[in-house]
Structure formats: structure tokens, C-alpha cells
Amino acid sequence: MEIIHFPDDPRPARWVQPVLALGNFDGVHRGHRKILDRVRRVASEHGASSVVMTFDPHPSRIVRPDKAPPLLMTTAQKLEALAAAGLPRAAIVRFTLELSRWDPEMFVRTVLVDWLRVAEVWVGANFLFGHDRTGNFSLLRTLGGRYGFRAEKIDPVRYKEFVVSSTRIRRLVGEGRVDESAALLGHQYYVDGTVVHGDRRGRGIGFPTANLCTENELVPPRGVYATTTTIDDVVYPSITNIGVRPTVDASGRTSIETHIFGLDRDLYGTSLHLGFVQRLRDERSFDSVDLLRAQITADCEQARALFGRLSL
């Protein structure tokens, strides 16, 4: 992916009449992909360059940091997902307190017109911009007419009775409803991370685990989950415990431990992609290690039955 940053980088001359997808795109969910698909198609029809514009940090981190939600994706994950959706160019606006004070017209003139020289801009129906979010799609279209670009919007995407939104998906993940969040995302909710050293207690009871250190902000709540673990582009079925391991650990530290089916090798330092398929149960304490072992065996059987019905 070719990436430029505002205000540091000039727009490359090879970016011809940019057709722009504009938004935060946290999660790159079904609604986002409808915008991205339209931009890619329109740009192809006109021999133009398809570009996605997003903001870093997320504007809420600057405008109302006390209420900023945990994000579904890191910046690296988002850019990777945008590239996978077929957008080969990204313009990232460094969002600052000063920029948050710009009125909508100043943002349009400075960023969209003077910097990118856009030919067309596509947004979601509820896109708001400018100081105090006073700019809406109607104003964007009016400013487009004034400055010589076209503005279009995509209506909200629904899944069953729900409007697909990053806010709704965050709530589902935060409640452990990862199968429902996947339906709105169009893909599993996932975290990326590196395997770090643990205390090897899982191996001692017959279920070796990979302990994951992740930079993702939003992790599902404590419990046991059926998951997929991707290592070097190979997908393995797995189960994952998120919690404090009350039966075997009194420290109270929260950990993410994954037992990978059919794989027992040293993974320390390995990068993992952990996708959440379904919540199996709450985390709880057991009176003995033998009872814990029996429950983990049952968890594995339940997960294998689930994977038997799914295509990984």
C-alpha cells in the first residue's frame, strides 16, 4: 500500500483525479466495505486513482479523550484490511487539537482540495466533520460544488435488523458476543500479537498454551472461546482462555492463553493472528486441577464439534 501523511507529504503526481473513500473505518466492517467497493469501481471506470483517507489518532482521542472508545483495530491492522479490500493508496491525516478546531470548509479546502485535489468523495450517510462535527453530507456536497469535486454517500448497511456500525460491533465484542460481531464485521473479530513466556502450567496439565501479548485495545471479556490461530498463513483451530486462571494462579493477572489443536512446538517470539469464533463459557474456579483438566477436555470437544460444522 502507498501511504502519505498530512501535512508532511505531498500528494504523488501519479495519483490521478483521486476518488476518495473518507472515514475512520475502524473494523473495516460490511458498511465500510460497501463504500470501498464503490470507490474502487468508480475509480476504475474513470481511469482515476482510488484512495482511502482516515485519521490518526482517532478524532475522539483528541476531542473527548475521556470518552474515547477502545478501537477494534490498530492502525497497522486497519491499513492491512483496507489494502486487502482493494484500496492501494491511503492518505492519513494527523488529527490534532488545532485541526479539530477547523470549520468544515477549512478542512475541505485545506485537505481535500489543496492537498489531495480530489475529483470525487464518498462517505457514509452519517459522516460528520469539522469543528464540533458541524459538517454533514449536505454541506460536503455544497462545498464540493464550490470547489469542483463531486460528493456522494452510501446508505447505512443493515445485517438482519441491525445497522452495521463500529459502535455496535464494539459493544458486541465487549459483551463476548463474538459470533454476532463477526456477522456485522463480515469476518472474525481478531487480535494480533506475539507469544511470550508464561509459567508453563498449561503444559503441566496436558494442554500447552501460547501466551499472547497484544497491542489491540479491545479484548473480549473473561471466558473461554473457540478461536482460530493463524501462524505464517496457516490457520489452526484452537481454544482461548481470557482471564486470571483462578484455579492455578493467585496473582490476579489477566492473560490470553491459546491451546492450538494439532500443534505442539516452541512458539516463543512467534507472531499470531487470533480470531474469535464463539464464546464457550465463563471463566470460573475449580476445586482441583483434575476438575479443571476435565473441563478443558470438554471445552476442546465442544470446540472441535463447532469447527466440524464450520469451514476454516
C-alpha positions in Angstrom: 0.0 0.0 0.0 1.2 3.5 -0.9 0.7 5.8 2.1 1.0 9.6 2.5 0.5 11.7 5.6 -1.0 15.1 6.1 0.6 17.6 6.5 4.0 16.1 5.9 3.9 14.5 2.4 2.8 16.0 -0.9 0.3 14.2 -3.0 2.1 12.0 -5.5 1.7 13.2 -9.1 0.8 9.7 -10.2 -2.4 9.9 -8.1 -4.7 10.9 -10.9 -8.1 12.6 -10.1 -8.4 10.8 -6.8 -11.7 9.2 -6.0 -11.7 9.2 -2.2 -13.3 7.0 0.5 -13.4 9.2 3.6 -13.9 8.0 7.1 -12.4 6.4 10.3 -13.0 2.8 9.0 -12.4 1.2 12.4 -13.1 -2.5 12.0 -13.4 -2.3 8.2 -16.9 -3.8 8.5 -19.6 -4.6 6.0 -20.7 -0.9 5.8 -17.2 0.3 5.2 -16.6 -2.3 2.5 -19.6 -1.1 0.6 -18.0 2.4 0.4 -14.6 0.9 -0.5 -16.1 -1.3 -3.2 -18.0 1.7 -4.8 -14.9 3.9 -4.8 -12.8 1.2 -6.4 -15.4 0.6 -9.1 -15.9 4.3 -9.8 -12.2 5.0 -10.0 -11.7 2.1 -12.4 -14.5 3.3 -14.6 -12.9 6.8 -14.9 -9.3 5.8 -15.1 -8.7 7.6 -11.8 -6.9 6.7 -8.6 -8.8 5.1 -5.7 -7.7 6.5 -2.4 -8.9 5.9 1.2 -8.5 8.7 3.8 -8.5 8.1 7.5 -7.3 9.8 10.7 -4.6 9.0 13.2 -5.1 9.2 16.1 -8.9 8.6 16.0 -10.5 12.1 16.4 -12.2 11.1 19.7 -8.8 10.6 21.3 -8.2 14.4 20.8 -11.7 15.8 21.1 -13.0 13.8 24.0 -10.3 11.5 25.3 -12.2 10.6 28.5 -15.0 9.1 26.4 -12.9 7.7 23.5 -13.9 4.0 22.8 -11.3 1.2 22.6 -10.7 0.7 18.9 -11.4 -2.5 17.0 -8.1 -2.3 15.1 -4.6 -1.0 15.4 -3.6 1.4 12.6 -1.4 -1.3 11.1 -4.4 -3.8 11.1 -6.7 -1.2 9.5 -4.3 -0.4 6.7 -3.8 -4.1 6.0 -7.5 -4.6 5.9 -8.0 -1.6 3.6 -5.3 -2.9 1.2 -7.0 -6.3 1.2 -10.3 -4.6 0.3 -8.6 -3.3 -2.9 -7.6 0.2 -1.9 -3.9 0.5 -2.8 -3.5 4.1 -1.6 -4.0 5.7 1.8 -3.9 9.3 2.9 -3.6 9.5 6.7 -4.5 12.9 8.3 -2.6 13.5 11.6 -5.5 14.6 13.8 -4.5 17.3 16.2 -6.3 19.7 18.6 -5.7 22.5 16.1 -7.2 20.6 13.3 -10.2 19.7 15.4 -11.0 23.5 15.6 -11.2 23.9 11.8 -14.6 24.6 10.5 -15.9 22.2 7.8 -14.9 24.5 4.9 -11.3 24.9 6.1 -11.0 21.1 6.3 -12.4 20.7 2.8 -10.3 23.5 1.3 -7.0 22.6 3.0 -7.1 18.8 3.0 -9.4 17.6 0.2 -8.8 20.4 -2.3 -5.3 21.9 -1.8 -3.6 18.8 -0.6 -5.3 15.9 -2.4 -7.0 17.7 -5.2 -9.9 15.2 -5.1 -12.2 14.6 -8.0 -14.9 12.7 -6.0 -15.5 11.9 -2.3 -17.6 9.1 -0.9 -18.7 8.9 2.7 -21.2 7.0 4.9 -24.6 8.5 5.4 -23.9 9.6 8.9 -20.4 11.1 8.3 -19.8 14.3 10.2 -16.7 16.5 10.1 -15.3 19.9 11.1 -15.4 21.7 14.5 -18.0 20.2 16.8 -19.0 17.8 14.0 -21.0 20.6 12.3 -20.3 19.4 8.8 -22.7 16.8 7.3 -23.1 15.3 3.9 -25.3 18.1 2.6 -22.6 20.6 3.5 -19.9 18.4 1.9 -21.9 18.3 -1.3 -22.4 22.0 -1.3 -18.7 22.6 -0.7 -17.9 20.1 -3.5 -19.9 22.2 -5.9 -18.0 25.3 -4.8 -14.5 23.7 -5.1 -15.0 21.4 -8.0 -15.4 17.9 -6.7 -18.3 15.5 -6.6 -19.6 14.2 -3.2 -21.7 11.0 -2.8 -22.8 8.9 0.1 -23.6 5.3 0.8 -26.8 4.5 2.8 -26.4 2.5 6.0 -25.8 -1.2 5.6 -28.1 -3.5 7.6 -27.5 -7.0 8.8 -30.8 -8.6 9.7 -32.5 -5.9 11.8 -29.3 -4.1 12.8 -27.5 -1.1 11.2 -23.8 -2.1 10.9 -21.6 0.3 12.8 -18.3 0.2 14.6 -20.1 1.3 17.8 -22.4 -1.7 17.8 -19.6 -4.1 17.0 -17.5 -2.7 19.9 -20.4 -3.4 22.2 -20.9 -6.9 21.0 -17.2 -7.7 21.4 -17.2 -6.1 24.8 -20.0 -8.4 25.8 -18.3 -11.5 24.5 -20.8 -11.9 21.6 -18.0 -12.5 19.1 -20.1 -14.7 16.7 -22.6 -11.8 16.4 -19.8 -9.2 15.9 -18.4 -11.4 13.1 -21.7 -11.3 11.3 -21.6 -7.5 11.3 -17.9 -7.3 10.5 -18.0 -9.8 7.7 -15.0 -11.5 9.3 -13.9 -12.8 12.7 -13.0 -10.3 15.3 -9.3 -10.8 15.8 -6.3 -9.6 17.7 -2.6 -9.8 16.7 0.3 -10.3 19.0 3.5 -12.1 19.9 3.9 -15.3 22.0 5.6 -14.5 25.3 6.9 -16.8 28.1 4.3 -18.0 30.6 4.6 -20.3 33.6 4.0 -23.5 31.6 1.1 -24.6 33.8 -1.0 -25.4 30.8 1.6 -27.9 29.6 1.7 -29.4 33.1 -1.9 -30.4 32.9 -1.7 -31.7 29.4 -2.8 -28.6 27.4 0.2 -26.5 26.3 -0.8 -22.9 25.6 0.6 -19.9 23.8 0.5 -16.8 25.9 -0.3 -13.8 23.7 0.9 -10.2 24.2 -1.2 -7.9 22.0 -1.4 -4.2 21.3 -5.1 -4.4 20.4 -7.1 -2.2 22.7 -10.4 -4.2 22.7 -10.1 -7.8 24.0 -13.3 -9.8 24.6 -14.2 -10.3 28.3 -13.0 -13.1 30.5 -14.1 -16.5 29.3 -13.3 -19.5 27.1 -13.6 -19.1 23.4 -13.4 -21.2 20.3 -10.8 -19.4 18.2 -8.7 -19.8 15.1 -4.9 -19.2 15.3 -3.0 -18.2 12.1 0.7 -18.7 12.0 2.6 -18.0 8.8 -0.7 -18.0 6.8 -1.7 -21.5 8.2 -5.0 -21.5 10.1 -5.3 -23.8 13.1 -8.4 -24.5 15.2 -7.8 -23.5 18.9 -9.4 -22.6 22.2 -8.5 -19.5 24.1 -8.9 -18.5 27.7 -9.0 -14.9 28.6 -8.8 -14.3 32.4 -6.9 -14.7 35.6 -6.8 -18.5 35.8 -8.2 -18.7 39.3 -7.6 -22.4 39.8 -3.9 -22.3 39.2 -2.8 -18.6 39.7 -3.4 -16.3 42.6 -1.7 -13.3 41.1 -4.9 -11.8 39.5 -3.0 -11.0 36.3 -5.2 -11.2 33.1 -3.7 -13.3 30.4 -4.7 -14.5 26.9 -3.8 -18.2 26.6 -4.4 -20.3 23.5 -4.3 -24.0 23.1 -3.7 -24.9 19.4 -5.1 -28.2 18.2 -2.6 -30.4 16.5 0.4 -28.1 17.2 2.9 -28.6 20.0 6.1 -26.7 19.4 8.1 -23.8 20.7 6.3 -20.6 19.6 8.1 -18.0 21.8 8.5 -14.8 19.8 6.1 -16.0 17.1 3.5 -13.6 15.7 -0.1 -14.9 16.0 -3.3 -13.8 14.4 -6.1 -14.9 16.8 -9.7 -14.9 15.5 -12.7 -15.3 17.9 -15.3 -17.7 16.7 -17.7 -18.3 19.6 -17.8 -17.9 23.4 -18.0 -21.3 25.0 -18.3 -20.4 28.7 -17.4 -18.1 31.5 -14.1 -18.4 33.3 -14.5 -20.0 36.7 -12.6 -21.6 39.5 -12.4 -25.3 40.1 -11.8 -27.2 43.3 -8.9 -29.2 41.8 -6.6 -29.4 38.8 -8.3 -32.7 37.9 -11.6 -31.0 37.6 -10.0 -28.2 35.6 -8.4 -30.7 33.2 -11.8 -32.4 32.7 -13.4 -29.1 31.9 -10.7 -28.2 29.4 -11.2 -31.6 27.7 -14.9 -30.9 27.4 -14.2 -27.4 26.1 -11.9 -28.9 23.4 -14.6 -31.4 22.4 -17.2 -28.6 22.2 -14.8 -26.5 20.0 -14.0 -29.4 17.7 -17.7 -30.1 17.2 -18.2 -26.4 16.3 -15.2 -26.5 13.9 -16.7 -29.6 12.3 -19.7 -27.5 11.3 -17.6 -24.6 10.0 -15.2 -24.1 7.2 -11.9 -22.6 8.4 
